[in-house]
Amino acid sequence: MVDNVGGSSSSNVDINGGIKEQDRLLPIANVGRIMKQILPPNAKISKESKETMQECVSEFISFVTSEASEKCRKERRKTVNGDDICWALGSLGFDDYAEPMRRYLHRYRELEVDRTTATNQDHRGNNSPQEIIRDHDHHHHQLFRLPPS
């Protein structure tokens, strides 16, 4: 590990001063799970395919996040939000992804308001445990449906 200025060490930095691979890459199990969801049920996925996809998606996320971070830095903000990510996608030429992501983010925010309102009602004892579970499941399924364009 590399000592920082304060004399303590960081667990996210390798001995060469770079970011550890496990912190740079998405978990391979998650990548494999997503690949399985999109491919036919009988498809086989090699370890090398998963590793290649892991590298690609991690690099893509880093690329987009860096662009969004730079925008925030120029605007003297410390927090990157969903709007910044959508802007970065468009700025980098991924317009086919930016617009669906904007719609998804808009829908997510609408559902969060609904969920917060429902949670506040739940705390007042207005809903049974079964209703709370049903509403949670409904919210989860609504989140993954994009509104019509």
C-alpha positions in Angstrom: 0.0 0.0 0.0 1.1 3.6 -0.6 1.4 6.0 2.3 -0.5 9.2 1.8 0.5 12.6 3.1 -1.0 12.0 6.5 1.0 8.8 6.9 -2.0 6.4 6.8 -2.6 4.0 4.0 -5.5 3.6 1.7 -7.1 0.2 0.9 -8.3 1.4 -2.5 -4.7 2.0 -3.8 -2.4 -0.8 -5.0 1.4 -0.8 -4.4 2.0 1.0 -7.7 -0.2 3.9 -6.7 -3.1 2.9 -9.0 -6.6 1.9 -8.2 -7.1 -1.7 -7.3 -8.7 -3.8 -10.1 -11.5 -4.9 -7.8 -12.4 -1.2 -7.2 -12.1 -0.3 -10.9 -14.2 -3.1 -12.4 -17.9 -4.0 -11.9 -18.3 -7.4 -10.1 -18.0 -10.2 -12.7 -21.0 -12.0 -11.2 -23.2 -8.9 -11.9 -21.8 -8.7 -15.5 -22.5 -12.4 -16.1 -26.0 -12.1 -14.7 -26.8 -9.2 -17.0 -25.4 -11.1 -20.0 -27.5 -14.1 -19.1 -30.7 -12.0 -19.0 -30.2 -10.7 -22.6 -29.0 -14.0 -24.2 -31.1 -17.0 -25.0 -31.6 -19.4 -22.1 -29.4 -22.1 -23.6 -26.5 -19.8 -24.4 -23.1 -20.5 -22.9 -20.9 -17.6 -21.8 -17.1 -18.2 -21.5 -15.1 -16.7 -18.7 -13.1 -14.7 -21.3 -16.4 -13.2 -22.6 -17.4 -12.1 -19.2 -14.0 -10.6 -18.4 -14.0 -8.7 -21.7 -17.5 -7.4 -21.1 -16.5 -6.5 -17.6 -13.5 -4.4 -18.9 -15.7 -2.7 -21.6 -18.6 -1.7 -19.3 -16.3 -0.5 -16.6 -14.3 1.6 -19.1 -17.6 3.0 -20.5 -18.8 3.9 -17.0 -15.5 5.5 -16.2 -15.6 7.5 -19.5 -19.1 8.8 -18.9 -18.5 9.5 -15.2 -15.3 11.4 -15.9 -17.1 13.7 -18.4 -19.9 14.3 -15.8 -17.3 15.0 -13.1 -15.5 17.5 -15.2 -18.8 19.4 -15.8 -19.4 19.4 -12.1 -15.9 20.6 -11.4 -16.3 23.5 -13.9 -19.6 24.4 -12.2 -17.9 24.2 -8.7 -20.2 21.4 -7.6 -19.0 18.3 -5.7 -21.8 15.9 -6.4 -22.5 14.2 -9.7 -26.2 13.6 -10.2 -28.3 11.7 -12.8 -28.8 14.8 -14.9 -25.0 15.2 -15.2 -24.7 11.6 -16.4 -27.4 12.2 -19.0 -25.7 15.3 -20.1 -22.3 13.5 -20.3 -23.9 10.7 -22.5 -25.2 13.3 -24.9 -21.9 15.3 -24.8 -19.9 12.2 -25.7 -22.2 11.3 -28.6 -24.3 8.7 -27.0 -27.6 10.5 -27.8 -29.4 7.1 -28.4 -28.7 6.4 -24.7 -29.1 9.9 -23.3 -32.8 10.5 -24.1 -34.0 7.1 -22.7 -31.9 7.7 -19.6 -33.5 11.2 -19.2 -37.0 9.6 -19.4 -36.0 6.8 -17.0 -34.6 9.4 -14.5 -37.8 11.5 -14.8 -40.0 8.4 -14.2 -37.7 7.3 -11.3 -38.1 10.7 -9.6 -41.9 10.6 -10.1 -42.1 7.2 -8.4 -39.8 8.3 -5.6 -42.2 11.1 -4.8 -45.1 8.6 -4.8 -43.1 6.1 -2.7 -42.2 8.8 -0.1 -45.8 9.9 0.1 -46.9 6.2 0.6 -44.1 5.7 3.2 -45.3 8.7 5.2 -48.9 7.3 5.1 -47.5 3.9 6.2 -45.8 5.4 9.2 -49.2 6.8 10.3 -50.6 3.2 10.3 -52.9 3.6 7.3 -51.6 0.5 5.4 -51.4 -3.1 6.4 -48.1 -5.0 6.0 -49.6 -6.8 3.0 -50.4 -3.5 1.4 -46.9 -2.2 2.0 -45.4 -5.2 0.3 -47.8 -5.0 -2.6 -47.0 -1.3 -3.1 -43.3 -1.9 -2.9 -43.5 -4.6 -5.5 -45.6 -2.4 -7.7 -43.1 0.5 -7.3 -40.2 -1.8 -8.3 -41.9 -3.1 -11.4 -43.0 0.5 -12.5 -39.4 1.7 -12.2 -38.2 -0.6 -14.9 -40.8 0.4 -17.5 -39.8 3.4 -19.6 -42.5 5.9 -20.4 -43.5 6.1 -24.0 -41.3 8.5 -26.1 
